[in-house]
Amino acid sequence: MFTIDPNPTFTVVVMLPVPGAAPVPVRFRFRHMDGEAYLAMLAESAEKKEASAPFLARFVDGWEGENINAPYSLEALTKLVKNYPKASKAIFSAFEAELFGTLEKN
């Protein structure tokens, strides 16, 4: 049954890019937010000129599975995006696509 009250979190498999190798699927848990909260998050982050990891931590609630070798923490997320810069875009894109969908071409 569809409920108008969303679950506070949802999971999505994010394909984390690895230079010189195939992307690795990692299951991320994201915090749900409505459109107003999403826009406020973007504005506040831009105003603060937030780095990637603190920005992602606003909506990443964790990760899980055998395809990542560290438990989730801000420190681990910081290390992930420092060592794999393209991961930031992959994580944000997966969050945004799952929450708001993607526009289909006519």
CORDA-V136426 format. One record per residue. N is the residue number from 0. RES is the residue in one letter. OMEGA is omega in radians with two decimals (* if undefined). D_CENTER is the distance of its C-alpha to the mean C-alpha in Angstrom with 1 decimal. Layout:
n->N res->RES omega->OMEGA d_center->D_CENTER
n->N res->RES omega->OMEGA d_center->D_CENTER
//
This chain:
n->0 res->M omega->3.07 d_center->26.3
n->1 res->F omega->3.09 d_center->24.0
n->2 res->T omega->-3.13 d_center->23.5
n->3 res->I omega->3.06 d_center->22.9
n->4 res->D omega->-3.05 d_center->21.3
n->5 res->P omega->2.99 d_center->17.7
n->6 res->N omega->-3.11 d_center->16.4
n->7 res->P omega->3.11 d_center->14.6
n->8 res->T omega->3.05 d_center->11.7
n->9 res->F omega->-3.11 d_center->10.7
n->10 res->T omega->-3.13 d_center->9.7
n->11 res->V omega->3.02 d_center->8.6
n->12 res->V omega->3.11 d_center->9.8
n->13 res->V omega->3.09 d_center->7.9
n->14 res->M omega->-3.10 d_center->10.9
n->15 res->L omega->-3.12 d_center->10.7
n->16 res->P omega->3.10 d_center->13.6
n->17 res->V omega->-3.12 d_center->16.6
n->18 res->P omega->3.09 d_center->19.4
n->19 res->G omega->-3.12 d_center->22.5
n->20 res->A omega->3.10 d_center->21.1
n->21 res->A omega->3.05 d_center->19.4
n->22 res->P omega->-3.11 d_center->15.6
n->23 res->V omega->3.12 d_center->14.7
n->24 res->P omega->3.10 d_center->12.9
n->25 res->V omega->-3.14 d_center->10.8
n->26 res->R omega->3.10 d_center->10.1
n->27 res->F omega->3.02 d_center->6.9
n->28 res->R omega->-3.10 d_center->7.9
n->29 res->F omega->3.04 d_center->6.3
n->30 res->R omega->3.08 d_center->9.0
n->31 res->H omega->3.00 d_center->11.0
n->32 res->M omega->3.11 d_center->12.5
n->33 res->D omega->-3.09 d_center->15.3
n->34 res->G omega->3.13 d_center->15.9
n->35 res->E omega->3.13 d_center->17.8
n->36 res->A omega->3.12 d_center->15.3
n->37 res->Y omega->3.14 d_center->12.6
n->38 res->L omega->3.10 d_center->15.4
n->39 res->A omega->3.11 d_center->16.5
n->40 res->M omega->3.14 d_center->13.2
n->41 res->L omega->-3.12 d_center->13.3
n->42 res->A omega->-3.13 d_center->17.0
n->43 res->E omega->3.14 d_center->17.0
n->44 res->S omega->3.12 d_center->14.6
n->45 res->A omega->3.14 d_center->16.8
n->46 res->E omega->-3.13 d_center->19.8
n->47 res->K omega->-3.05 d_center->19.0
n->48 res->K omega->-3.06 d_center->18.0
n->49 res->E omega->3.04 d_center->15.1
n->50 res->A omega->-3.05 d_center->14.1
n->51 res->S omega->-3.04 d_center->10.7
n->52 res->A omega->3.10 d_center->10.0
n->53 res->P omega->3.08 d_center->11.4
n->54 res->F omega->-3.13 d_center->9.5
n->55 res->L omega->-3.13 d_center->6.0
n->56 res->A omega->3.09 d_center->8.1
n->57 res->R omega->-3.11 d_center->9.0
n->58 res->F omega->3.05 d_center->6.4
n->59 res->V omega->-3.13 d_center->5.2
n->60 res->D omega->3.12 d_center->8.6
n->61 res->G omega->3.00 d_center->9.2
n->62 res->W omega->-3.08 d_center->9.6
n->63 res->E omega->3.07 d_center->13.0
n->64 res->G omega->-3.07 d_center->15.6
n->65 res->E omega->-3.09 d_center->18.0
n->66 res->N omega->3.06 d_center->16.1
n->67 res->I omega->-2.93 d_center->14.8
n->68 res->N omega->3.13 d_center->17.6
n->69 res->A omega->3.04 d_center->16.4
n->70 res->P omega->-3.11 d_center->15.5
n->71 res->Y omega->2.98 d_center->12.4
n->72 res->S omega->3.08 d_center->13.4
n->73 res->L omega->3.12 d_center->12.8
n->74 res->E omega->3.14 d_center->15.3
n->75 res->A omega->3.10 d_center->13.8
n->76 res->L omega->3.10 d_center->10.4
n->77 res->T omega->3.13 d_center->12.8
n->78 res->K omega->3.12 d_center->14.8
n->79 res->L omega->-3.07 d_center->12.2
n->80 res->V omega->3.05 d_center->11.4
n->81 res->K omega->-3.09 d_center->15.1
n->82 res->N omega->-3.12 d_center->16.3
n->83 res->Y omega->-3.03 d_center->14.1
n->84 res->P omega->-3.14 d_center->13.5
n->85 res->K omega->-3.14 d_center->12.3
n->86 res->A omega->-3.14 d_center->9.2
n->87 res->S omega->-3.13 d_center->7.7
n->88 res->K omega->-3.14 d_center->8.4
n->89 res->A omega->-3.12 d_center->7.5
n->90 res->I omega->-3.13 d_center->3.8
n->91 res->F omega->-3.13 d_center->4.4
n->92 res->S omega->3.13 d_center->7.1
n->93 res->A omega->3.09 d_center->6.2
n->94 res->F omega->-3.08 d_center->4.7
n->95 res->E omega->-3.13 d_center->7.8
n->96 res->A omega->-3.13 d_center->10.0
n->97 res->E omega->-3.10 d_center->9.9
n->98 res->L omega->-3.03 d_center->10.5
n->99 res->F omega->-3.12 d_center->13.0
n->100 res->G omega->3.09 d_center->14.1
n->101 res->T omega->3.13 d_center->15.5
n->102 res->L omega->3.11 d_center->19.0
n->103 res->E omega->3.09 d_center->21.6
n->104 res->K omega->3.08 d_center->24.4
n->105 res->N omega->* d_center->27.9
//
